[in-house]
Amino acid sequence: MAETGNAARIAIAVAVIGLVGTLGTALIANWDRIFGETSSTVDSGATTTTASESDLTPETSSTVTTTVPFSGTTEQSGIDVPTFVVGDLTWTTDTEATGAVDWVEASVFCGQIGGSGVSFRLPTIAELETIADPTDPSAFDHKILRIFHDGLGSNWIWSSDKDGAAAAFAYDFIELSEISLALNDKLANPLCVSE
């Protein structure tokens, strides 16, 4: 009889733990819906710092962080996307916000950041080549301008250039060459540009 009582207690304890876990997960997943936004989002457009190529050293390079809208798998939220002007283009400098994504997700991400008349897009291969720098590789051997060293999560960066109907080109910042990837390959990260 004592065995039956212990088995019942164990079953109840497991059920309670499962219920608490489920409720905790639901609470965390819906935190912003239940308690509202905990941080303010400013949609003031991209603020940038302009520099010449000679300014792009660790001592003098800087970025201005602006909060821009991004719609992921949850409701509209704000994420910080640092930007930097190189030549005539404003670039996002951090690919770690998205991680490796497929070409469509990269295009959507770039299309959703910005504000106040500023729109971003995926760069062309030719534009990506303008930020390559074989003379100053990062710790991970990424041959890209120093301003991009800290935020580059992958050596493959998506371009807007398509390679037929089912593939697009990414630029490899280790090999300094383009590579064709299937549109649904989650192997490259987005850097976004604005003119």
C-alpha positions in Angstrom: 0.0 0.0 0.0 2.9 2.4 0.7 4.2 1.7 -2.8 1.0 2.8 -4.3 1.1 6.1 -2.3 4.7 6.8 -3.4 3.8 6.1 -7.0 0.9 8.5 -6.8 3.0 11.2 -5.2 5.7 10.8 -7.9 3.0 11.1 -10.7 1.6 14.2 -9.1 5.0 15.8 -8.7 5.8 15.1 -12.3 2.5 16.6 -13.4 3.1 19.7 -11.3 6.6 20.2 -12.7 5.3 19.8 -16.3 2.5 22.3 -15.6 4.9 24.8 -14.1 7.3 24.4 -17.1 4.5 24.9 -19.6 3.2 28.0 -17.8 6.7 29.4 -17.5 7.3 28.9 -21.2 4.0 30.5 -22.1 4.8 33.5 -19.8 8.2 34.0 -21.3 7.0 33.7 -24.9 4.2 36.2 -24.3 6.0 38.6 -21.8 5.6 41.7 -24.0 1.9 41.0 -24.6 1.2 40.5 -20.9 3.4 43.3 -19.4 3.9 45.6 -22.5 7.2 46.8 -23.9 10.0 47.1 -21.5 12.2 49.3 -23.7 11.4 52.2 -25.9 11.8 51.9 -29.7 12.8 55.0 -31.7 12.1 54.9 -35.4 14.0 57.9 -36.4 15.8 56.5 -39.4 19.4 55.5 -39.7 21.9 57.7 -38.1 25.4 57.3 -39.5 28.9 58.4 -39.2 30.8 59.3 -42.4 34.4 58.5 -42.8 37.0 58.2 -45.5 38.8 54.9 -46.0 41.9 56.2 -44.1 39.6 56.8 -41.1 38.7 53.1 -40.8 41.3 52.1 -38.1 40.5 50.7 -34.7 41.5 54.0 -33.0 39.3 56.3 -35.1 36.4 54.1 -36.5 33.1 54.5 -34.8 29.5 53.6 -35.5 26.3 55.2 -34.4 23.7 52.7 -33.2 20.1 53.4 -34.1 17.0 51.3 -33.2 15.2 50.2 -36.3 12.1 48.1 -36.7 12.5 44.4 -37.4 9.7 41.9 -37.7 10.8 38.4 -36.9 8.7 35.5 -35.8 7.1 37.5 -33.0 5.3 40.9 -33.1 7.1 44.1 -34.3 10.1 44.8 -32.1 13.2 47.0 -32.1 16.7 45.8 -32.6 19.9 47.8 -32.7 21.6 47.9 -36.1 24.9 49.8 -36.2 25.5 51.6 -39.5 28.6 53.1 -41.2 29.1 55.1 -44.4 31.7 53.7 -46.8 31.8 55.7 -50.1 28.3 56.5 -51.2 26.6 53.7 -49.3 25.4 53.3 -45.7 26.1 49.8 -44.5 24.8 47.8 -41.5 27.9 46.4 -39.7 26.5 43.6 -37.7 25.4 40.2 -39.1 25.1 38.5 -35.8 21.6 40.0 -35.3 20.2 37.5 -37.7 22.7 34.7 -37.8 22.8 32.5 -40.9 19.6 32.9 -42.9 18.4 31.9 -46.4 18.3 34.5 -49.2 14.6 35.3 -48.8 15.0 35.9 -45.1 18.1 38.1 -45.7 16.1 40.2 -48.3 13.2 40.6 -46.0 15.5 41.6 -43.1 17.1 44.3 -45.1 13.8 45.5 -46.5 12.4 45.9 -43.0 15.1 48.0 -41.4 15.3 51.7 -41.8 12.7 54.4 -41.4 12.1 58.1 -42.0 12.6 57.6 -45.8 15.7 55.4 -45.4 15.5 52.0 -47.0 18.0 49.2 -46.9 18.5 46.3 -49.3 21.0 43.5 -50.0 24.2 44.7 -51.7 25.4 43.6 -55.1 28.6 41.5 -55.4 30.3 44.7 -56.8 29.3 46.6 -53.7 30.5 43.8 -51.4 33.8 43.9 -53.2 34.2 47.6 -52.2 34.4 46.7 -48.5 36.8 43.8 -48.9 40.3 44.4 -47.5 42.9 41.7 -48.0 45.6 43.7 -46.1 43.8 43.7 -42.7 42.1 40.3 -41.9 40.1 39.8 -38.8 41.0 37.2 -36.1 38.8 34.8 -38.2 40.6 35.7 -41.4 37.7 37.8 -42.7 39.3 40.1 -45.3 37.0 43.0 -44.8 37.3 46.7 -43.6 38.1 46.8 -39.9 34.7 48.4 -39.0 33.0 45.1 -39.9 35.4 42.8 -38.0 33.5 42.5 -34.7 30.0 42.1 -36.2 30.7 39.7 -39.0 29.2 36.4 -38.0 30.0 34.5 -41.2 32.5 34.8 -44.0 29.6 34.4 -46.6 27.4 37.4 -47.0 24.3 37.3 -49.3 24.2 39.6 -52.3 21.2 40.7 -54.3 22.6 39.1 -57.4 20.7 36.0 -58.4 22.2 32.9 -60.2 19.2 31.6 -62.1 15.8 31.0 -60.6 16.9 28.9 -57.6 20.2 30.3 -56.5 21.9 33.6 -55.5 25.4 34.7 -55.1 27.0 35.3 -51.7 30.5 36.9 -51.3 33.1 34.9 -49.4 35.2 37.3 -47.3 37.9 34.7 -46.7 38.5 33.7 -50.3 37.4 37.1 -51.7 35.2 35.5 -54.3 31.5 35.0 -55.1 29.9 31.7 -54.4 26.5 30.4 -55.7 24.1 29.1 -53.0 20.6 27.8 -53.3 18.0 30.4 -52.2 16.9 28.2 -49.3 20.4 27.5 -47.9 20.8 29.0 -44.5 24.5 29.4 -44.9 25.1 33.1 -45.3 24.4 36.3 -43.3 23.0 39.6 -44.5 24.8 43.0 -44.6 22.4 45.6 -45.8 23.1 48.8 -47.7 21.3 52.1 -48.3 22.1 54.8 -50.8 
